[in-house]
Amino acid sequence: MGMNHLILALVSLSCLFSFSTSTSTPPSYSYHYSFSHSSSSAPSAAFNVHFSKSSGTRMDQTFNKLPTLPTNNVDPGLQQICKDTDHPEECISNIVPFLGHSKFVSDPVSVLKLEIQAMDNKVKEAIDKATKLMQDHSTQKMTASCLETCLDSYKSILDSDKRVLDALSLHDVYQVSMELSSNIENVQTCEDAFLEANIKSPNIQMDSVIRKMISNTLAIGVDKVHF
């Protein structure tokens, strides 16, 4: 009889231990949710949130936003046209100085003409700088040779832009597209001259600005201009 009581006590103790283990506090789990939103009408943003399952509270929240456009006092039509380019901020900032206080109707043709005007001004700056460097006796011969190639490219851009304006007046969309596309080759020829010579261009920053302008004019001319 004593032995039976002892066995019963051991079985009860074992069940009690097993129950205690099964009802202990479960481990905490943390979850990470990433939500990404991309839209053609607004800059994309990444939204990261951390939750703790045990507490059910939000532990961390981070917003990563792309640079916003300089929209203050900017015509909404201009913003709408520029936002679809590869460099929307530059698109707007290039045009704003030409607007003054006059009323501006933001149609694609008018925006394209102003972008071309801004680009031509920058190209002329590049021509002036390259010319001065070539005339400087301290400039190495190889650098001067590359700058001469760039001068030809810059002048070709100005010629192409003039033909773009003529084509716009004739409503010749095909010619507009062809001339704007040729500008990419023109600036590339200048950049390639320095790459092949394995030297750094003294006009590298200005060329980068011109390349962005060419990209924007091409986007507007091809995707936005319709007659």
C-alpha positions, 0 to 999 in steps of 0.5 A, a space after each residue: 500500500 505504501 509503495 502504491 502511494 509513493 508511485 501515485 505521488 511521483 506521477 502527480 509530481 510529474 504532471 504538475 511539472 509538465 503543466 507548469 512548463 507548458 504555461 510559462 511565458 512564451 518567448 517574445 517575437 519581433 516583426 519587421 514590416 517594410 512598405 514601399 510605395 512608388 507612383 509616377 505622380 509623387 516621390 517614392 518613400 520607404 516606410 519601415 515599422 518594427 512591432 513587438 508581439 509581446 507588447 503590441 506596441 510600435 517600437 520604431 518608425 522611419 521615413 526615408 524621403 526623396 528630395 522634394 521639388 522646389 514647388 513654392 510659387 511654381 506653376 503647377 503645370 510646370 511641375 507636372 511637366 518636369 516631374 516626369 523628367 529624369 532630373 525634375 528639380 533641375 528642370 524647374 530651377 532652369 526655367 524659373 529664372 526666365 519667368 520673371 513676374 509675367 504670366 506663364 502658360 506651362 505647355 510642353 512646347 513653351 517649357 521645352 523652348 525655355 529648357 533649350 534656352 537655359 541649356 544654350 546659356 550653359 553650353 556657351 559658358 562651357 565654350 568660354 571656359 574651354 576657349 580660355 583654357 586652350 589659350 592658357 599656355 599652362 594647359 597641357 597639350 593633351 588637355 587642349 586637344 580634348 578641349 578642342 574636341 569638346 568645343 566642336 561638340 558644344 557648337 554642335 549642340 547649339 546647332 542642334 538646338 537651333 534646328 529643334 526650335 525650327 522644327 517646333 515652329 513647323 510642328 515636326 515632331 520627328 525632327 525634334 526627336 532626332 535633333 535632341 537625341 543627337 545632343 546625347 552623342 555630342 556630349 558623349 563625344 566630349 566626355 569620351 575624349 578625356 576618357 580615352 586620354 585618361 585625364 580628368 576634364 577641367 569642364 567635368 562639372 559643367 558637362 554634367 549639368 549639360 548632360 542633365 539638361 539634354 536628358 530633360 529636353 529629350 524627355 519633354 520633347 519626345 514624351 510631352 510634345 504632341 501636335 
